[in-house]
Amino acid sequence: MLQQLRQNLIPVLAALLLSISGCTLAKVSDSSQRHQLIPAPEHSDTLKALAKTLRFGHYKKRYLDDELSAELLDAHIAQLDRSRLYFVQQDINDFNALRDLLDDAIRNGD
C-alpha cells in the first residue's frame, strides 16, 4: 500500500509544483534568444511554502533536494509524454541539464 501511495504521490506532486509555478512567457529583448519562462510574482510565496510544507508537514519529512528534484522531473516528463511521442532525445537532454535545479528554483520561489 505504501508503495502504491508513493507511486501516486510523485506524479501528483510534480503536477502541483509545476502548475503552481505560474510561469508566464516573457519576450527577451534580443530576438536571437529564445523566450524565457518567468514565474508570476504572486506564486513565489506559494512555492516557498510548498517547500517548507514538504519538509515539515509531510509524513515522510522529505527534503526538497536533488534526488526529489530528479524524481519530480521524471514524473513530469512521464505525465506529459507517456507514450514517448512528443519529446525527442534532444528535448530530454535539455530537461536533464536542469535536473538538479528544480529544487533550488522551488526553494527560491522561482
C-alpha positions in Angstrom: 0.0 0.0 0.0 2.8 2.4 0.8 4.5 1.7 -2.5 1.3 2.4 -4.3 0.8 5.6 -2.4 4.4 6.7 -3.2 3.9 5.9 -6.9 0.7 8.1 -6.9 2.2 10.9 -4.8 5.2 11.7 -7.1 3.2 12.5 -10.3 0.7 14.5 -8.3 3.4 16.4 -6.5 5.2 17.0 -9.8 2.0 18.3 -11.5 1.2 20.5 -8.5 4.7 22.0 -8.3 4.8 22.8 -12.0 1.3 24.1 -12.2 1.6 26.5 -9.3 4.9 27.8 -10.5 2.7 30.1 -12.7 5.2 30.6 -15.4 4.5 33.2 -18.0 6.2 33.7 -21.3 8.2 36.9 -21.4 9.9 38.1 -24.5 13.6 38.5 -24.4 14.9 41.8 -25.9 17.4 40.1 -28.1 15.4 38.4 -30.8 18.1 35.8 -31.4 17.5 34.3 -27.9 14.6 32.1 -27.1 11.7 33.1 -25.0 12.3 32.8 -21.2 9.8 31.4 -18.8 9.4 33.6 -15.8 7.2 32.8 -12.8 4.5 35.2 -11.9 5.5 37.2 -8.8 2.4 36.1 -6.7 3.4 32.5 -6.9 6.8 32.9 -5.3 5.4 32.6 -1.7 3.3 29.6 -2.6 6.4 27.7 -3.9 8.4 28.6 -0.8 5.5 27.5 1.5 5.2 24.2 -0.5 8.9 23.5 0.0 8.6 24.1 3.8 5.4 22.0 4.0 7.1 19.1 2.2 9.9 19.2 4.8 7.8 19.7 8.0 4.2 18.8 7.1 4.6 15.7 5.0 4.6 12.3 6.8 7.9 11.3 5.2 9.6 14.6 6.1 11.2 14.8 2.6 13.8 17.3 1.9 13.5 19.2 -1.4 16.8 18.1 -2.7 18.4 17.0 -6.0 17.1 13.4 -5.5 13.5 14.6 -5.2 14.1 17.1 -8.0 15.1 14.3 -10.3 12.0 12.2 -9.3 9.7 15.2 -9.9 11.3 15.8 -13.4 11.0 12.2 -14.4 7.3 12.1 -13.2 6.5 15.3 -15.0 8.1 14.1 -18.3 6.2 10.8 -17.9 2.9 12.6 -17.4 3.5 14.9 -20.4 4.7 12.2 -22.8 3.6 8.9 -21.5 3.8 7.2 -25.0 7.1 9.0 -25.9 5.5 10.6 -29.0 6.2 14.3 -28.4 9.7 14.8 -26.9 12.7 13.9 -28.9 16.0 12.9 -27.3 17.3 16.5 -27.5 14.3 17.7 -25.5 15.0 15.1 -22.8 18.7 16.1 -22.8 17.7 19.7 -22.4 15.4 18.8 -19.5 18.1 16.6 -17.9 20.5 19.6 -17.9 18.1 21.2 -15.4 17.5 18.0 -13.4 19.2 19.2 -10.2 18.0 22.8 -10.4 14.2 22.3 -9.9 14.6 22.0 -6.1 16.6 25.2 -5.9 14.1 27.1 -8.1 11.2 26.0 -5.9 13.0 26.9 -2.7 13.8 30.3 -4.1 10.3 30.9 -5.3 11.4 30.9 -9.0 
